[in-house]
């Protein structure tokens, strides 16, 4: 992708000019390194550019939030990573953070304050909804108008932080037909990757959780499974491949749905 397609200023560049962004975009490990989720990062950045949001990223100064370390039981590593990030964020005077990863969102919002890191942290689904509500983001609904879309609730977005409506409002703004799975919102089923399970093989059992979940998604007859989390993206995509439905059902992040409809 050419550099002219979208611009991504770093905090270091802005500070050198004596400027402060409206919001810091926390990219996260998946958004920076996972080939599939890099597409989500690009989609979200393109939206921010199109609507004129003054934002910046930390770039190489951003480290892992420490979520996987803490979930896997390495509290010492979590605190090291967290303290390093808090020092960087405070050095730049960051007040407001938006991220496309519920794990980063939950850790920055709920776990950094106990170590002295206090910020306003927003998940990108809420940020997109705010942009739509303010009239800054105009969605024509073309690509997904009338199409059946189901939304998979991420554990750290839904049950852990009570964000249920924002993702659904974003989907409704597309003029899509939102169809719910049997288990959704407060009764949503985990994709199977949380709690650092993402980085290991599942224990022996009758069925993997992501297969159970994708079966529920396919029951809705939706052609699009919408997600708002890199872990869920992997697990839902693997589930679709397991059912050999790659050509029929697509897995997209909310920002990708918006960009395709602008």
N, C-alpha and C positions, 0 to 999 in steps of 0.2 A: 504494500500500500504506500503510495507516495506521501511525502511529508505534507503536501499541500491539502490532502484530503481532510485532515483534522489537526488541530493543534492541542498540545498537552503541555502547558507550562508547569515547571517545578517550583516548589516553594523557594528554593535557593535563588532561582532566576527572579522571582517576584520581589524577594527581600532585597536583592541587589538594586532593584529599581525603586525601593521604598514603598512597594504596594502590598496590599493584603487582599486575599481572595474572599469572595462571598462564602465559599465553602471549600473544604479540603475533600477531595475524592480519595478515599482509602481503597486502593486497588485489591489488596489481599494476595496471598500466595497463589491461589487458583487463577485469579484474574491476571496475574503477571506471568505465570509459568505453564499453566495447563492450556494446551492448544485449543480445546473447545471453548474454554471460558475466556480466553483472550478475545474471542469474537464478541463476547458480552461486554467486555471492557471497551472495545472499539465502538460498539453500538451505543453504549451509554455516553461515551465521550462525544460522539457525533451529535447526539441529542442535545447535550449541554452546549456544544458549539452552535448548533442551529438556533437554539432559543436564547443564546447570549448570556448564559450563566457564567459569571466570573469565578472560575475554579482553578485549583492547582493540585498537583500530586507531590508526594515526597520523593518519588523516583527511587534511586538506589539507597536513600536514607530510610526507606520503609522496611521494617523487619516483620516477621510473623508476629501476630498478636500474642501467641503463646497458647491459644485455645487447644490445639492438638496435644501439646505437652501436658497441660493441666488435666485434660480428659483421660490421658493415658497414665496419669498418676505421678508425673514428674513436676512437682510443685516448684522445686528449685529453679528448673529451666524456665518455667512459666514466669516466675517473678523476675528473672534476669531479662527475659525478652520484653516483658511489660515495662520495667523500669527504663530500659533503653529507649523504648518508643515514647514513653511519657516525657523523658528528657528532650527528645527531638520535637515533639508536639508543643511543649511548653516554650522551648527556645524560639519557635516561630510564632508563638502567641495564638495558637489555633483554638478557636471557640466552637466551630461547627464542622461536623464530619458526616459525609454520606458514603455508604458502602453498599456494594451489590452482594455481599456475603453475610448471611444471618449469623454465622459463627463469629466473624469479626465484629459485627453489629452488637451482639450480645456481650462479647468480652469487653469491647471498648466502653459500652454503655453501663454495664452492670458490675464489671469486675475491676476495671481500672480505678474507679473512685476510692476503693479501699487502699490503693497504693498512691493516692494523691493526684490521679489523672481525672479531672472533671471536664467533660465536654458535652455539647449537645450532639447526640449521635442519631442519625436517621437512616433507615433502610431505603434503598433506591426506589422501592415500590411506593413508599409514602412520599418521597421527593417527587416522583413522576406524577402522582395524584395531585400534589400541591401545585405543580406547574400547570397541569390541566385545569384545575379549579381556578387558578389565577388568570387563565386565558393566555398564558405565555407559551404553552405547548398546545398546538392545534393538531388534532388527529382526524384524518379524513375517513378512517375506517375501511378503506378500500380493500386491502389484502385479506382481511379476515371477516368482512361484513357477512353476517348470517351464518358463519361457520361455527360448528360446535367446538368449543374450547373448554377443557376442564383444568382447574388449578389444583396443584398439589401443595398443601400447606407444609412448609418447612417447620420442623419442631422448634427451632430457636427463634423463628419469626412469629409463629402462631402461639403454641401453648406457653412458651417461655416469656414472650413479650406482648402477647395479646394483639398482634397486628394481623387482622383477618380481612378487614374491609378494603384497605388500600389496594392490594393486588387485584381484588375483584372489581373495584371501581375502574382501575386501569383497563381491565379486559372489557368491561361494559362500554368504556369510551370508544372501543374499536368497533362498536355495533356488532360484536360477536355474540353468539348464543352460548352463554355460560351454563355448562351442565356440571352439577356437583357429583362427586363420588359418594358412595354410601358412607364412608368414614371421612368427614371433612371438618374444618374449623376445630373446635375444642376436642373433637373425637378423631381428628386426623391421624393417619397411620404413618409412622416414621418410614423413611425410604430405606433405612438399614445402615446408613453410613455415619450417623452421629456417634458421639462418645468415643471418637478416635477409631471406630470400627472401619472407617474408610480405608485405613492403612493395613488391614489384615484380612485374611480369609475368614468367612463366617464359620461358626461352630457347626458341628454335625446337627442336622435336623431334617424334617420332612420337606421343608421348602424355604428358600431364601426370602427375606422380607421384601426385597425389591420386586420379586416375581409376584408375590401376593398383592403388592401395591399396584403393579402395572396391570394385573388382571382386573382390578377395580376400575382403573382408568379406561381400559378397553371396553368394559361393560357399559360405559356412558356413550359409546359410539363416537366419542370426540375424535377429531382429526388432528387436534393439537393438544399436547400436554404442556401447560404453562408452568414454569418453575421460577423461583426467585433465589436459588441457592446453588453453588457449584457442586456440592456433594449430591444434592437431589438430581442435578443435571446428569451426573455420571450414572447414578443408580437407575433413574428412569430410562435413560438411553440404553443401558445394558439390558433392562427389562424388555424394551421394545425389540432389541436384537434377539433376545432369547425366544421371543414369540414370532420372530421373522416377519415383523410388521414395519420394517424400516421405510419401505416405499409408500406406506399408507398413513402412518401416524408420525408426526414430527414433534420433537421436544424443543421448545424455545424458552428463553428467558423473557421476562416482561419487557425489558428494554429492546430486545430484538423484535418483538411484536409491534411495539410503538414505532420503531425506526422503519419497518417495512410498510407501515400505514401512513407515514408522513408525506 
